[in-house]
Structure formats: structure tokens, C-alpha cells
């Protein structure tokens, strides 16, 4: 009985990891963020910032799940915080 419960628990854990991996493989069309845009973020899957030098504006792409488990993407601008060039 314990072996069966452990097997079920392990399979459901693996299923959750597999579905998350599949969600990260899907690359939806990215929307450009604008001030006041409503985002329904349930879980952030990844954030990718284009490399830039300190104090420049860089492009960031965030991949996330909304509250309906749909993969969404938004692109926005931010001031670069490149820490490799600090003294």
C-alpha cells in the first residue's frame, strides 16, 4: 500500500514538472507592455534581459502563466543593472 501511494505521488510530481517544461517550450507572441496594462500573472516562468551596459535601457521579456494556465509573454524596457562593470 505504501509503495503504491509513493508511486502515485512520484508520478504526479513528475507530471507537474513535465507540464511546466512543456509550458516553457511554448513561445507565445510577446505583447509590448504599456503603462496601466493589466497583467494576470499566476506564475513567472522566465525573465530574459538583453545584455547592456550599466545605466542603459535594456529590453526584458517575461514568460508567465496566467490564472487560466495559459502561457503569456510580455516585453518591456528597463534601466540596465549590469553589475559586471561596477568598481
PDB file with SEQRES, HELIX, SHEET and CRYST1 records, atoms N, CA, C and O in Angstrom:
SEQRES   1 A   87  UNK UNK UNK UNK UNK UNK UNK UNK UNK UNK UNK UNK UNK          
SEQRES   2 A   87  UNK UNK UNK UNK UNK UNK UNK UNK UNK UNK UNK UNK UNK          
SEQRES   3 A   87  UNK UNK UNK UNK UNK UNK UNK UNK UNK UNK UNK UNK UNK          
SEQRES   4 A   87  UNK UNK UNK UNK UNK UNK UNK UNK UNK UNK UNK UNK UNK          
SEQRES   5 A   87  UNK UNK UNK UNK UNK UNK UNK UNK UNK UNK UNK UNK UNK          
SEQRES   6 A   87  UNK UNK UNK UNK UNK UNK UNK UNK UNK UNK UNK UNK UNK          
SEQRES   7 A   87  UNK UNK UNK UNK UNK UNK UNK UNK UNK                          
HELIX    1 AA1 UNK A    2  UNK A   25  1                                  24    
HELIX    2 AA2 UNK A   83  UNK A   85  5                                   3    
SHEET    1 AA1 4 UNK A  31  UNK A  32  0                                        
SHEET    2 AA1 4 UNK A  71  UNK A  79  1                                        
SHEET    3 AA1 4 UNK A  57  UNK A  65 -1                                        
SHEET    4 AA1 4 UNK A  43  UNK A  49 -1                                        
CRYST1    1.000    1.000    1.000  90.00  90.00  90.00 P 1           1          
ATOM      1  N   UNK A   1       0.822  -1.192   0.000  1.00  0.00           N  
ATOM      2  CA  UNK A   1       0.000   0.000   0.000  1.00  0.00           C  
ATOM      3  C   UNK A   1       0.869   1.260   0.000  1.00  0.00           C  
ATOM      4  O   UNK A   1       0.618   2.196  -0.760  1.00  0.00           O  
ATOM      5  N   UNK A   2       1.912   1.276   0.874  1.00  0.00           N  
ATOM      6  CA  UNK A   2       2.791   2.429   0.930  1.00  0.00           C  
ATOM      7  C   UNK A   2       3.523   2.621  -0.390  1.00  0.00           C  
ATOM      8  O   UNK A   2       3.706   3.751  -0.844  1.00  0.00           O  
ATOM      9  N   UNK A   3       3.943   1.519  -1.007  1.00  0.00           N  
ATOM     10  CA  UNK A   3       4.643   1.591  -2.287  1.00  0.00           C  
ATOM     11  C   UNK A   3       3.742   2.199  -3.353  1.00  0.00           C  
ATOM     12  O   UNK A   3       4.197   3.000  -4.169  1.00  0.00           O  
ATOM     13  N   UNK A   4       2.474   1.825  -3.350  1.00  0.00           N  
ATOM     14  CA  UNK A   4       1.526   2.355  -4.330  1.00  0.00           C  
ATOM     15  C   UNK A   4       1.322   3.853  -4.127  1.00  0.00           C  
ATOM     16  O   UNK A   4       1.305   4.608  -5.099  1.00  0.00           O  
ATOM     17  N   UNK A   5       1.166   4.291  -2.888  1.00  0.00           N  
ATOM     18  CA  UNK A   5       0.994   5.713  -2.600  1.00  0.00           C  
ATOM     19  C   UNK A   5       2.232   6.506  -2.996  1.00  0.00           C  
ATOM     20  O   UNK A   5       2.123   7.609  -3.531  1.00  0.00           O  
ATOM     21  N   UNK A   6       3.406   5.946  -2.733  1.00  0.00           N  
ATOM     22  CA  UNK A   6       4.646   6.634  -3.113  1.00  0.00           C  
ATOM     23  C   UNK A   6       4.765   6.707  -4.626  1.00  0.00           C  
ATOM     24  O   UNK A   6       5.222   7.718  -5.159  1.00  0.00           O  
ATOM     25  N   UNK A   7       4.364   5.661  -5.322  1.00  0.00           N  
ATOM     26  CA  UNK A   7       4.415   5.656  -6.784  1.00  0.00           C  
ATOM     27  C   UNK A   7       3.486   6.715  -7.363  1.00  0.00           C  
ATOM     28  O   UNK A   7       3.857   7.444  -8.283  1.00  0.00           O  
ATOM     29  N   UNK A   8       2.282   6.792  -6.820  1.00  0.00           N  
ATOM     30  CA  UNK A   8       1.318   7.791  -7.292  1.00  0.00           C  
ATOM     31  C   UNK A   8       1.850   9.198  -7.028  1.00  0.00           C  
ATOM     32  O   UNK A   8       1.743  10.073  -7.887  1.00  0.00           O  
ATOM     33  N   UNK A   9       2.417   9.417  -5.853  1.00  0.00           N  
ATOM     34  CA  UNK A   9       2.963  10.735  -5.514  1.00  0.00           C  
ATOM     35  C   UNK A   9       4.116  11.093  -6.443  1.00  0.00           C  
ATOM     36  O   UNK A   9       4.202  12.229  -6.909  1.00  0.00           O  
ATOM     37  N   UNK A  10       4.994  10.151  -6.715  1.00  0.00           N  
ATOM     38  CA  UNK A  10       6.130  10.408  -7.602  1.00  0.00           C  
ATOM     39  C   UNK A  10       5.667  10.704  -9.020  1.00  0.00           C  
ATOM     40  O   UNK A  10       6.201  11.605  -9.667  1.00  0.00           O  
ATOM     41  N   UNK A  11       4.683   9.961  -9.512  1.00  0.00           N  
ATOM     42  CA  UNK A  11       4.182  10.193 -10.862  1.00  0.00           C  
ATOM     43  C   UNK A  11       3.502  11.548 -10.989  1.00  0.00           C  
ATOM     44  O   UNK A  11       3.660  12.226 -12.004  1.00  0.00           O  
ATOM     45  N   UNK A  12       2.747  11.952  -9.974  1.00  0.00           N  
ATOM     46  CA  UNK A  12       2.087  13.248 -10.053  1.00  0.00           C  
ATOM     47  C   UNK A  12       3.109  14.380  -9.969  1.00  0.00           C  
ATOM     48  O   UNK A  12       2.926  15.421 -10.600  1.00  0.00           O  
ATOM     49  N   UNK A  13       4.171  14.193  -9.208  1.00  0.00           N  
ATOM     50  CA  UNK A  13       5.238  15.191  -9.155  1.00  0.00           C  
ATOM     51  C   UNK A  13       5.926  15.307 -10.499  1.00  0.00           C  
ATOM     52  O   UNK A  13       6.180  16.414 -10.974  1.00  0.00           O  
ATOM     53  N   UNK A  14       6.230  14.181 -11.117  1.00  0.00           N  
ATOM     54  CA  UNK A  14       6.860  14.191 -12.440  1.00  0.00           C  
ATOM     55  C   UNK A  14       5.938  14.798 -13.486  1.00  0.00           C  
ATOM     56  O   UNK A  14       6.402  15.499 -14.385  1.00  0.00           O  
ATOM     57  N   UNK A  15       4.663  14.543 -13.384  1.00  0.00           N  
ATOM     58  CA  UNK A  15       3.695  15.128 -14.309  1.00  0.00           C  
ATOM     59  C   UNK A  15       3.668  16.641 -14.221  1.00  0.00           C  
ATOM     60  O   UNK A  15       3.574  17.323 -15.241  1.00  0.00           O  
ATOM     61  N   UNK A  16       3.751  17.173 -13.001  1.00  0.00           N  
ATOM     62  CA  UNK A  16       3.776  18.618 -12.820  1.00  0.00           C  
ATOM     63  C   UNK A  16       5.031  19.238 -13.391  1.00  0.00           C  
ATOM     64  O   UNK A  16       4.969  20.303 -14.004  1.00  0.00           O  
ATOM     65  N   UNK A  17       6.170  18.591 -13.201  1.00  0.00           N  
ATOM     66  CA  UNK A  17       7.435  19.086 -13.749  1.00  0.00           C  
ATOM     67  C   UNK A  17       7.400  19.028 -15.269  1.00  0.00           C  
ATOM     68  O   UNK A  17       7.871  19.951 -15.934  1.00  0.00           O  
ATOM     69  N   UNK A  18       6.846  17.954 -15.828  1.00  0.00           N  
ATOM     70  CA  UNK A  18       6.769  17.806 -17.282  1.00  0.00           C  
ATOM     71  C   UNK A  18       5.877  18.874 -17.898  1.00  0.00           C  
ATOM     72  O   UNK A  18       6.204  19.425 -18.949  1.00  0.00           O  
ATOM     73  N   UNK A  19       4.746  19.173 -17.247  1.00  0.00           N  
ATOM     74  CA  UNK A  19       3.851  20.195 -17.810  1.00  0.00           C  
ATOM     75  C   UNK A  19       4.496  21.573 -17.738  1.00  0.00           C  
ATOM     76  O   UNK A  19       4.282  22.393 -18.631  1.00  0.00           O  
ATOM     77  N   UNK A  20       5.273  21.846 -16.705  1.00  0.00           N  
ATOM     78  CA  UNK A  20       5.976  23.115 -16.611  1.00  0.00           C  
ATOM     79  C   UNK A  20       7.038  23.207 -17.697  1.00  0.00           C  
ATOM     80  O   UNK A  20       7.202  24.262 -18.309  1.00  0.00           O  
ATOM     81  N   UNK A  21       7.764  22.119 -17.946  1.00  0.00           N  
ATOM     82  CA  UNK A  21       8.772  22.112 -19.003  1.00  0.00           C  
ATOM     83  C   UNK A  21       8.127  22.344 -20.362  1.00  0.00           C  
ATOM     84  O   UNK A  21       8.689  23.053 -21.197  1.00  0.00           O  
ATOM     85  N   UNK A  22       6.950  21.757 -20.597  1.00  0.00           N  
ATOM     86  CA  UNK A  22       6.254  21.980 -21.856  1.00  0.00           C  
ATOM     87  C   UNK A  22       5.816  23.431 -21.971  1.00  0.00           C  
ATOM     88  O   UNK A  22       5.878  24.007 -23.058  1.00  0.00           O  
ATOM     89  N   UNK A  23       5.381  24.024 -20.889  1.00  0.00           N  
ATOM     90  CA  UNK A  23       4.944  25.417 -20.922  1.00  0.00           C  
ATOM     91  C   UNK A  23       6.106  26.334 -21.285  1.00  0.00           C  
ATOM     92  O   UNK A  23       5.911  27.319 -21.997  1.00  0.00           O  
ATOM     93  N   UNK A  24       7.315  26.027 -20.807  1.00  0.00           N  
ATOM     94  CA  UNK A  24       8.467  26.862 -21.113  1.00  0.00           C  
ATOM     95  C   UNK A  24       8.905  26.702 -22.563  1.00  0.00           C  
ATOM     96  O   UNK A  24       9.524  27.611 -23.116  1.00  0.00           O  
ATOM     97  N   UNK A  25       8.599  25.560 -23.197  1.00  0.00           N  
ATOM     98  CA  UNK A  25       8.955  25.348 -24.587  1.00  0.00           C  
ATOM     99  C   UNK A  25       8.056  26.130 -25.529  1.00  0.00           C  
ATOM    100  O   UNK A  25       8.450  26.410 -26.661  1.00  0.00           O  
ATOM    101  N   UNK A  26       6.860  26.488 -25.088  1.00  0.00           N  
ATOM    102  CA  UNK A  26       5.923  27.243 -25.912  1.00  0.00           C  
ATOM    103  C   UNK A  26       6.319  28.711 -25.857  1.00  0.00           C  
ATOM    104  O   UNK A  26       6.450  29.286 -24.777  1.00  0.00           O  
ATOM    105  N   UNK A  27       6.508  29.312 -27.023  1.00  0.00           N  
ATOM    106  CA  UNK A  27       6.892  30.714 -27.083  1.00  0.00           C  
ATOM    107  C   UNK A  27       5.760  31.522 -27.722  1.00  0.00           C  
ATOM    108  O   UNK A  27       5.720  31.657 -28.945  1.00  0.00           O  
ATOM    109  N   UNK A  28       4.848  32.057 -26.923  1.00  0.00           N  
ATOM    110  CA  UNK A  28       3.748  32.837 -27.489  1.00  0.00           C  
ATOM    111  C   UNK A  28       4.250  34.179 -28.017  1.00  0.00           C  
ATOM    112  O   UNK A  28       5.354  34.615 -27.692  1.00  0.00           O  
ATOM    113  N   UNK A  29       3.429  34.817 -28.827  1.00  0.00           N  
ATOM    114  CA  UNK A  29       3.752  36.155 -29.308  1.00  0.00           C  
ATOM    115  C   UNK A  29       3.803  37.091 -28.108  1.00  0.00           C  
ATOM    116  O   UNK A  29       2.899  37.104 -27.273  1.00  0.00           O  
ATOM    117  N   UNK A  30       4.862  37.863 -28.039  1.00  0.00           N  
ATOM    118  CA  UNK A  30       5.044  38.750 -26.897  1.00  0.00           C  
ATOM    119  C   UNK A  30       4.331  40.081 -27.133  1.00  0.00           C  
ATOM    120  O   UNK A  30       4.448  40.689 -28.197  1.00  0.00           O  
ATOM    121  N   UNK A  31       3.589  40.515 -26.113  1.00  0.00           N  
ATOM    122  CA  UNK A  31       2.942  41.823 -26.155  1.00  0.00           C  
ATOM    123  C   UNK A  31       3.899  42.861 -25.600  1.00  0.00           C  
ATOM    124  O   UNK A  31       4.657  42.575 -24.673  1.00  0.00           O  
ATOM    125  N   UNK A  32       3.871  44.069 -26.159  1.00  0.00           N  
ATOM    126  CA  UNK A  32       4.657  45.163 -25.602  1.00  0.00           C  
ATOM    127  C   UNK A  32       3.879  45.772 -24.451  1.00  0.00           C  
ATOM    128  O   UNK A  32       2.720  46.153 -24.611  1.00  0.00           O  
ATOM    129  N   UNK A  33       4.514  45.864 -23.293  1.00  0.00           N  
ATOM    130  CA  UNK A  33       3.859  46.426 -22.112  1.00  0.00           C  
ATOM    131  C   UNK A  33       3.661  47.926 -22.296  1.00  0.00           C  
ATOM    132  O   UNK A  33       4.532  48.615 -22.825  1.00  0.00           O  
ATOM    133  N   UNK A  34       2.521  48.419 -21.859  1.00  0.00           N  
ATOM    134  CA  UNK A  34       2.280  49.857 -21.792  1.00  0.00           C  
ATOM    135  C   UNK A  34       1.762  50.182 -20.397  1.00  0.00           C  
ATOM    136  O   UNK A  34       1.160  49.339 -19.733  1.00  0.00           O  
ATOM    137  N   UNK A  35       2.002  51.407 -19.966  1.00  0.00           N  
ATOM    138  CA  UNK A  35       1.635  51.829 -18.617  1.00  0.00           C  
ATOM    139  C   UNK A  35       0.147  51.569 -18.357  1.00  0.00           C  
ATOM    140  O   UNK A  35      -0.705  51.961 -19.154  1.00  0.00           O  
ATOM    141  N   UNK A  36      -0.148  50.922 -17.262  1.00  0.00           N  
ATOM    142  CA  UNK A  36      -1.507  50.636 -16.860  1.00  0.00           C  
ATOM    143  C   UNK A  36      -2.064  49.342 -17.436  1.00  0.00           C  
ATOM    144  O   UNK A  36      -3.214  48.992 -17.172  1.00  0.00           O  
ATOM    145  N   UNK A  37      -1.261  48.627 -18.220  1.00  0.00           N  
ATOM    146  CA  UNK A  37      -1.713  47.373 -18.821  1.00  0.00           C  
ATOM    147  C   UNK A  37      -1.980  46.348 -17.721  1.00  0.00           C  
ATOM    148  O   UNK A  37      -1.151  46.157 -16.831  1.00  0.00           O  
ATOM    149  N   UNK A  38      -3.130  45.694 -17.783  1.00  0.00           N  
ATOM    150  CA  UNK A  38      -3.483  44.686 -16.780  1.00  0.00           C  
ATOM    151  C   UNK A  38      -2.788  43.368 -17.111  1.00  0.00           C  
ATOM    152  O   UNK A  38      -2.938  42.845 -18.215  1.00  0.00           O  
ATOM    153  N   UNK A  39      -2.038  42.837 -16.168  1.00  0.00           N  
ATOM    154  CA  UNK A  39      -1.376  41.550 -16.325  1.00  0.00           C  
ATOM    155  C   UNK A  39      -1.959  40.593 -15.297  1.00  0.00           C  
ATOM    156  O   UNK A  39      -2.082  40.933 -14.120  1.00  0.00           O  
ATOM    157  N   UNK A  40      -2.312  39.405 -15.741  1.00  0.00           N  
ATOM    158  CA  UNK A  40      -2.827  38.377 -14.828  1.00  0.00           C  
ATOM    159  C   UNK A  40      -1.752  37.317 -14.645  1.00  0.00           C  
ATOM    160  O   UNK A  40      -1.823  36.244 -15.244  1.00  0.00           O  
ATOM    161  N   UNK A  41      -0.774  37.611 -13.831  1.00  0.00           N  
ATOM    162  CA  UNK A  41       0.366  36.713 -13.641  1.00  0.00           C  
ATOM    163  C   UNK A  41       0.108  35.787 -12.466  1.00  0.00           C  
ATOM    164  O   UNK A  41       0.001  36.232 -11.323  1.00  0.00           O  
ATOM    165  N   UNK A  42       0.007  34.485 -12.758  1.00  0.00           N  
ATOM    166  CA  UNK A  42      -0.119  33.494 -11.697  1.00  0.00           C  
ATOM    167  C   UNK A  42       1.258  32.972 -11.313  1.00  0.00           C  
ATOM    168  O   UNK A  42       1.530  32.716 -10.140  1.00  0.00           O  
ATOM    169  N   UNK A  43       2.138  32.815 -12.326  1.00  0.00           N  
ATOM    170  CA  UNK A  43       3.480  32.298 -12.062  1.00  0.00           C  
ATOM    171  C   UNK A  43       4.424  32.763 -13.158  1.00  0.00           C  
ATOM    172  O   UNK A  43       4.122  32.629 -14.344  1.00  0.00           O  
ATOM    173  N   UNK A  44       5.564  33.310 -12.763  1.00  0.00           N  
ATOM    174  CA  UNK A  44       6.589  33.715 -13.721  1.00  0.00           C  
ATOM    175  C   UNK A  44       7.405  32.485 -14.092  1.00  0.00           C  
ATOM    176  O   UNK A  44       7.924  31.797 -13.212  1.00  0.00           O  
ATOM    177  N   UNK A  45       7.522  32.201 -15.391  1.00  0.00           N  
ATOM    178  CA  UNK A  45       8.289  31.055 -15.862  1.00  0.00           C  
ATOM    179  C   UNK A  45       9.734  31.430 -16.161  1.00  0.00           C  
ATOM    180  O   UNK A  45      10.649  30.667 -15.850  1.00  0.00           O  
ATOM    181  N   UNK A  46       9.949  32.597 -16.762  1.00  0.00           N  
ATOM    182  CA  UNK A  46      11.314  33.037 -17.045  1.00  0.00           C  
ATOM    183  C   UNK A  46      11.324  34.533 -17.307  1.00  0.00           C  
ATOM    184  O   UNK A  46      10.318  35.127 -17.695  1.00  0.00           O  
ATOM    185  N   UNK A  47      12.494  35.123 -17.083  1.00  0.00           N  
ATOM    186  CA  UNK A  47      12.733  36.524 -17.403  1.00  0.00           C  
ATOM    187  C   UNK A  47      14.074  36.572 -18.116  1.00  0.00           C  
ATOM    188  O   UNK A  47      15.086  36.101 -17.597  1.00  0.00           O  
ATOM    189  N   UNK A  48      14.069  37.151 -19.322  1.00  0.00           N  
ATOM    190  CA  UNK A  48      15.299  37.250 -20.106  1.00  0.00           C  
ATOM    191  C   UNK A  48      15.557  38.721 -20.403  1.00  0.00           C  
ATOM    192  O   UNK A  48      14.733  39.394 -21.021  1.00  0.00           O  
ATOM    193  N   UNK A  49      16.718  39.215 -19.953  1.00  0.00           N  
ATOM    194  CA  UNK A  49      17.103  40.598 -20.197  1.00  0.00           C  
ATOM    195  C   UNK A  49      18.223  40.629 -21.216  1.00  0.00           C  
ATOM    196  O   UNK A  49      19.220  39.919 -21.081  1.00  0.00           O  
ATOM    197  N   UNK A  50      18.056  41.458 -22.238  1.00  0.00           N  
ATOM    198  CA  UNK A  50      19.120  41.627 -23.224  1.00  0.00           C  
ATOM    199  C   UNK A  50      20.314  42.272 -22.532  1.00  0.00           C  
ATOM    200  O   UNK A  50      20.147  43.186 -21.724  1.00  0.00           O  
ATOM    201  N   UNK A  51      21.529  41.797 -22.847  1.00  0.00           N  
ATOM    202  CA  UNK A  51      22.702  42.390 -22.211  1.00  0.00           C  
ATOM    203  C   UNK A  51      22.879  43.849 -22.626  1.00  0.00           C  
ATOM    204  O   UNK A  51      22.622  44.226 -23.769  1.00  0.00           O  
ATOM    205  N   UNK A  52      23.309  44.628 -21.698  1.00  0.00           N  
ATOM    206  CA  UNK A  52      23.563  46.042 -21.953  1.00  0.00           C  
ATOM    207  C   UNK A  52      24.593  46.542 -20.969  1.00  0.00           C  
ATOM    208  O   UNK A  52      25.002  45.815 -20.064  1.00  0.00           O  
ATOM    209  N   UNK A  53      25.007  47.759 -21.139  1.00  0.00           N  
ATOM    210  CA  UNK A  53      25.960  48.324 -20.189  1.00  0.00           C  
ATOM    211  C   UNK A  53      25.188  49.068 -19.110  1.00  0.00           C  
ATOM    212  O   UNK A  53      24.009  49.381 -19.271  1.00  0.00           O  
ATOM    213  N   UNK A  54      25.865  49.340 -18.023  1.00  0.00           N  
ATOM    214  CA  UNK A  54      25.239  49.974 -16.869  1.00  0.00           C  
ATOM    215  C   UNK A  54      24.578  51.292 -17.264  1.00  0.00           C  
ATOM    216  O   UNK A  54      25.145  52.085 -18.017  1.00  0.00           O  
ATOM    217  N   UNK A  55      23.383  51.511 -16.749  1.00  0.00           N  
ATOM    218  CA  UNK A  55      22.591  52.726 -16.923  1.00  0.00           C  
ATOM    219  C   UNK A  55      22.054  52.923 -18.336  1.00  0.00           C  
ATOM    220  O   UNK A  55      21.644  54.032 -18.676  1.00  0.00           O  
ATOM    221  N   UNK A  56      22.044  51.894 -19.160  1.00  0.00           N  
ATOM    222  CA  UNK A  56      21.382  51.977 -20.454  1.00  0.00           C  
ATOM    223  C   UNK A  56      20.013  51.327 -20.343  1.00  0.00           C  
ATOM    224  O   UNK A  56      19.742  50.594 -19.392  1.00  0.00           O  
ATOM    225  N   UNK A  57      19.162  51.592 -21.300  1.00  0.00           N  
ATOM    226  CA  UNK A  57      17.845  50.970 -21.347  1.00  0.00           C  
ATOM    227  C   UNK A  57      17.992  49.606 -22.027  1.00  0.00           C  
ATOM    228  O   UNK A  57      18.587  49.506 -23.100  1.00  0.00           O  
ATOM    229  N   UNK A  58      17.452  48.566 -21.405  1.00  0.00           N  
ATOM    230  CA  UNK A  58      17.520  47.235 -21.994  1.00  0.00           C  
ATOM    231  C   UNK A  58      16.105  46.675 -22.144  1.00  0.00           C  
ATOM    232  O   UNK A  58      15.174  47.092 -21.455  1.00  0.00           O  
ATOM    233  N   UNK A  59      15.974  45.724 -23.059  1.00  0.00           N  
ATOM    234  CA  UNK A  59      14.698  45.062 -23.321  1.00  0.00           C  
ATOM    235  C   UNK A  59      14.612  43.794 -22.487  1.00  0.00           C  
ATOM    236  O   UNK A  59      15.557  43.006 -22.439  1.00  0.00           O  
ATOM    237  N   UNK A  60      13.478  43.601 -21.834  1.00  0.00           N  
ATOM    238  CA  UNK A  60      13.256  42.433 -20.990  1.00  0.00           C  
ATOM    239  C   UNK A  60      12.020  41.698 -21.516  1.00  0.00           C  
ATOM    240  O   UNK A  60      11.011  42.317 -21.853  1.00  0.00           O  
ATOM    241  N   UNK A  61      12.118  40.365 -21.580  1.00  0.00           N  
ATOM    242  CA  UNK A  61      10.974  39.544 -21.991  1.00  0.00           C  
ATOM    243  C   UNK A  61      10.632  38.614 -20.835  1.00  0.00           C  
ATOM    244  O   UNK A  61      11.472  37.843 -20.370  1.00  0.00           O  
ATOM    245  N   UNK A  62       9.376  38.699 -20.376  1.00  0.00           N  
ATOM    246  CA  UNK A  62       8.919  37.853 -19.281  1.00  0.00           C  
ATOM    247  C   UNK A  62       7.906  36.844 -19.831  1.00  0.00           C  
ATOM    248  O   UNK A  62       6.938  37.212 -20.497  1.00  0.00           O  
ATOM    249  N   UNK A  63       8.153  35.570 -19.538  1.00  0.00           N  
ATOM    250  CA  UNK A  63       7.250  34.480 -19.906  1.00  0.00           C  
ATOM    251  C   UNK A  63       6.542  34.049 -18.630  1.00  0.00           C  
ATOM    252  O   UNK A  63       7.196  33.781 -17.622  1.00  0.00           O  
ATOM    253  N   UNK A  64       5.211  33.979 -18.659  1.00  0.00           N  
ATOM    254  CA  UNK A  64       4.465  33.673 -17.445  1.00  0.00           C  
ATOM    255  C   UNK A  64       3.203  32.878 -17.741  1.00  0.00           C  
ATOM    256  O   UNK A  64       2.752  32.803 -18.884  1.00  0.00           O  
ATOM    257  N   UNK A  65       2.639  32.283 -16.690  1.00  0.00           N  
ATOM    258  CA  UNK A  65       1.345  31.622 -16.760  1.00  0.00           C  
ATOM    259  C   UNK A  65       0.304  32.580 -16.190  1.00  0.00           C  
ATOM    260  O   UNK A  65       0.525  33.203 -15.151  1.00  0.00           O  
ATOM    261  N   UNK A  66      -0.844  32.693 -16.887  1.00  0.00           N  
ATOM    262  CA  UNK A  66      -1.917  33.489 -16.324  1.00  0.00           C  
ATOM    263  C   UNK A  66      -2.783  32.602 -15.413  1.00  0.00           C  
ATOM    264  O   UNK A  66      -2.455  31.435 -15.199  1.00  0.00           O  
ATOM    265  N   UNK A  67      -3.860  33.135 -14.890  1.00  0.00           N  
ATOM    266  CA  UNK A  67      -4.691  32.389 -13.947  1.00  0.00           C  
ATOM    267  C   UNK A  67      -5.484  31.258 -14.596  1.00  0.00           C  
ATOM    268  O   UNK A  67      -6.090  30.446 -13.897  1.00  0.00           O  
ATOM    269  N   UNK A  68      -5.484  31.199 -15.935  1.00  0.00           N  
ATOM    270  CA  UNK A  68      -6.123  30.087 -16.662  1.00  0.00           C  
ATOM    271  C   UNK A  68      -5.084  29.093 -17.174  1.00  0.00           C  
ATOM    272  O   UNK A  68      -5.384  28.280 -18.048  1.00  0.00           O  
ATOM    273  N   UNK A  69      -3.870  29.153 -16.639  1.00  0.00           N  
ATOM    274  CA  UNK A  69      -2.747  28.292 -17.037  1.00  0.00           C  
ATOM    275  C   UNK A  69      -2.382  28.440 -18.514  1.00  0.00           C  
ATOM    276  O   UNK A  69      -1.893  27.495 -19.132  1.00  0.00           O  
ATOM    277  N   UNK A  70      -2.620  29.623 -19.077  1.00  0.00           N  
ATOM    278  CA  UNK A  70      -2.203  29.927 -20.437  1.00  0.00           C  
ATOM    279  C   UNK A  70      -0.834  30.602 -20.381  1.00  0.00           C  
ATOM    280  O   UNK A  70      -0.607  31.492 -19.561  1.00  0.00           O  
ATOM    281  N   UNK A  71       0.080  30.172 -21.261  1.00  0.00           N  
ATOM    282  CA  UNK A  71       1.409  30.780 -21.303  1.00  0.00           C  
ATOM    283  C   UNK A  71       1.299  32.115 -22.038  1.00  0.00           C  
ATOM    284  O   UNK A  71       0.753  32.187 -23.138  1.00  0.00           O  
ATOM    285  N   UNK A  72       1.817  33.153 -21.425  1.00  0.00           N  
ATOM    286  CA  UNK A  72       1.788  34.506 -21.988  1.00  0.00           C  
ATOM    287  C   UNK A  72       3.204  35.082 -21.960  1.00  0.00           C  
ATOM    288  O   UNK A  72       4.078  34.599 -21.241  1.00  0.00           O  
ATOM    289  N   UNK A  73       3.402  36.119 -22.756  1.00  0.00           N  
ATOM    290  CA  UNK A  73       4.697  36.774 -22.796  1.00  0.00           C  
ATOM    291  C   UNK A  73       4.487  38.279 -22.908  1.00  0.00           C  
ATOM    292  O   UNK A  73       3.596  38.743 -23.618  1.00  0.00           O  
ATOM    293  N   UNK A  74       5.311  39.023 -22.206  1.00  0.00           N  
ATOM    294  CA  UNK A  74       5.264  40.479 -22.281  1.00  0.00           C  
ATOM    295  C   UNK A  74       6.702  40.993 -22.372  1.00  0.00           C  
ATOM    296  O   UNK A  74       7.610  40.473 -21.724  1.00  0.00           O  
ATOM    297  N   UNK A  75       6.879  42.023 -23.190  1.00  0.00           N  
ATOM    298  CA  UNK A  75       8.193  42.652 -23.367  1.00  0.00           C  
ATOM    299  C   UNK A  75       8.102  44.075 -22.826  1.00  0.00           C  
ATOM    300  O   UNK A  75       7.128  44.785 -23.075  1.00  0.00           O  
ATOM    301  N   UNK A  76       9.132  44.480 -22.082  1.00  0.00           N  
ATOM    302  CA  UNK A  76       9.139  45.826 -21.529  1.00  0.00           C  
ATOM    303  C   UNK A  76      10.564  46.353 -21.479  1.00  0.00           C  
ATOM    304  O   UNK A  76      11.521  45.596 -21.643  1.00  0.00           O  
ATOM    305  N   UNK A  77      10.698  47.648 -21.254  1.00  0.00           N  
ATOM    306  CA  UNK A  77      12.005  48.296 -21.165  1.00  0.00           C  
ATOM    307  C   UNK A  77      12.310  48.611 -19.712  1.00  0.00           C  
ATOM    308  O   UNK A  77      11.412  48.929 -18.932  1.00  0.00           O  
ATOM    309  N   UNK A  78      13.593  48.518 -19.354  1.00  0.00           N  
ATOM    310  CA  UNK A  78      14.017  48.887 -18.004  1.00  0.00           C  
ATOM    311  C   UNK A  78      15.450  49.382 -18.049  1.00  0.00           C  
ATOM    312  O   UNK A  78      16.181  49.125 -19.005  1.00  0.00           O  
ATOM    313  N   UNK A  79      15.836  50.083 -17.016  1.00  0.00           N  
ATOM    314  CA  UNK A  79      17.209  50.541 -16.935  1.00  0.00           C  
ATOM    315  C   UNK A  79      18.101  49.359 -16.601  1.00  0.00           C  
ATOM    316  O   UNK A  79      17.837  48.621 -15.651  1.00  0.00           O  
ATOM    317  N   UNK A  80      19.149  49.180 -17.376  1.00  0.00           N  
ATOM    318  CA  UNK A  80      20.049  48.054 -17.185  1.00  0.00           C  
ATOM    319  C   UNK A  80      20.757  48.165 -15.852  1.00  0.00           C  
ATOM    320  O   UNK A  80      21.112  49.257 -15.410  1.00  0.00           O  
ATOM    321  N   UNK A  81      20.958  47.021 -15.218  1.00  0.00           N  
ATOM    322  CA  UNK A  81      21.685  46.972 -13.945  1.00  0.00           C  
ATOM    323  C   UNK A  81      22.885  46.042 -14.085  1.00  0.00           C  
ATOM    324  O   UNK A  81      23.157  45.228 -13.203  1.00  0.00           O  
ATOM    325  N   UNK A  82      23.595  46.170 -15.194  1.00  0.00           N  
ATOM    326  CA  UNK A  82      24.749  45.323 -15.462  1.00  0.00           C  
ATOM    327  C   UNK A  82      25.747  45.483 -14.326  1.00  0.00           C  
ATOM    328  O   UNK A  82      26.377  46.532 -14.193  1.00  0.00           O  
ATOM    329  N   UNK A  83      25.892  44.454 -13.511  1.00  0.00           N  
ATOM    330  CA  UNK A  83      26.736  44.519 -12.320  1.00  0.00           C  
ATOM    331  C   UNK A  83      28.176  44.124 -12.591  1.00  0.00           C  
ATOM    332  O   UNK A  83      29.028  44.254 -11.712  1.00  0.00           O  
ATOM    333  N   UNK A  84      28.461  43.645 -13.797  1.00  0.00           N  
ATOM    334  CA  UNK A  84      29.819  43.210 -14.104  1.00  0.00           C  
ATOM    335  C   UNK A  84      30.768  44.384 -14.293  1.00  0.00           C  
ATOM    336  O   UNK A  84      31.983  44.199 -14.223  1.00  0.00           O  
ATOM    337  N   UNK A  85      30.248  45.594 -14.530  1.00  0.00           N  
ATOM    338  CA  UNK A  85      31.092  46.757 -14.781  1.00  0.00           C  
ATOM    339  C   UNK A  85      31.255  47.656 -13.571  1.00  0.00           C  
ATOM    340  O   UNK A  85      31.813  48.746 -13.686  1.00  0.00           O  
ATOM    341  N   UNK A  86      30.774  47.217 -12.400  1.00  0.00           N  
ATOM    342  CA  UNK A  86      30.881  48.052 -11.208  1.00  0.00           C  
ATOM    343  C   UNK A  86      32.300  48.038 -10.665  1.00  0.00           C  
ATOM    344  O   UNK A  86      33.016  47.045 -10.796  1.00  0.00           O  
ATOM    345  N   UNK A  87      32.701  49.152 -10.051  1.00  0.00           N  
ATOM    346  CA  UNK A  87      34.042  49.249  -9.444  1.00  0.00           C  
ATOM    347  C   UNK A  87      34.011  48.739  -8.032  1.00  0.00           C  
ATOM    348  O   UNK A  87      35.038  48.736  -7.354  1.00  0.00           O  
TER     349      UNK A  87                                                      
END                                                                             
